[in-house]
Amino acid sequence: MPLDDSDVARLACPTCRGALSHAGGALRCGGCGARWPIEGGLARLYREEEVRGNDRLLRHIYDALPSWHDPSVRYLLALFQAGSERAVRDGYMPRLELSSLRLRPDGSPPRILEVGIGTGANLPLVRRDLPCGLPVEIWGVDLSAGMLGVLRRRLAASGHRDVRLAMADAHALPFPDGSFDRVFHTGAAGSYRDPARALAEMARVAAPGTPIVVVDEQLDPSRPLPLVQRALFRLVTFYEPRPHAPVEHLPAGARDVLTEQVSRFFYCLRFRMPQAS
């Protein structure tokens, strides 16, 4: 759905974190004066020149073949992992603790952010795991216009109107501090040009104490894998010499850190940030 004024009020300039407002066909920052275009109904809250390296490479791939992404995940990875895509997703969804969400103290719906939302494959599971009848406000950001195009068509067909979308860079999220009651990301942390910065951004926009969940590729170190599975893993992670859970890049003060293997190819990293002293 298009961003209305109340949605824009929940955003922040990714450069200075100032308040944004509508200004013609763009959003304007009241702090630094930066203008962020709205194209095709999507706010583009990032600077193209800052998207570099693997971030740029993988965006080109996703933009070129967005409709192939979900079938490849569903069938090819399931074939070579000897397990289903649904089983992988069911392995990490409990770490979001969605069933414990409640209305905010002011009575407003809790807010959930998916960084790198892609085609929205996690959305049905998010809805499944929420308390029955609880209204929520879901935000999704991604750099790929192709992937977001697929998601927007799905949302239009489903009639769901609780999802807000924007084009944004995980390294400079366009939200104020402590905006979200749940924050998660799946599938691209290994390609981030600066993992520490991206994790710090996820921590910044999460309310203190909320679980922050990151999922991406890592070979299961606990068991030997056949050559064909190791070869496929290297094929799909060609952009990263050592795919692994980026525990060394967690923000200072991260607590309740949990790293677990949710399939032969994927880890789940969960952490929280404490209340400010």
Beta strands, then each sheet from edge to edge (+ up, - down):
strand 1: 20-22
strand 2: 26-29
strand 3: 35-39
strand 4: 42-45
strand 5: 111-115
strand 6: 137-142
strand 7: 163-168
strand 8: 182-186
strand 9: 212-217
strand 10: 255-261
strand 11: 266-272
sheet 1: 1+ 2- 3+ 4- 7- 6- 5- 8- 9- 11+ 10-
end
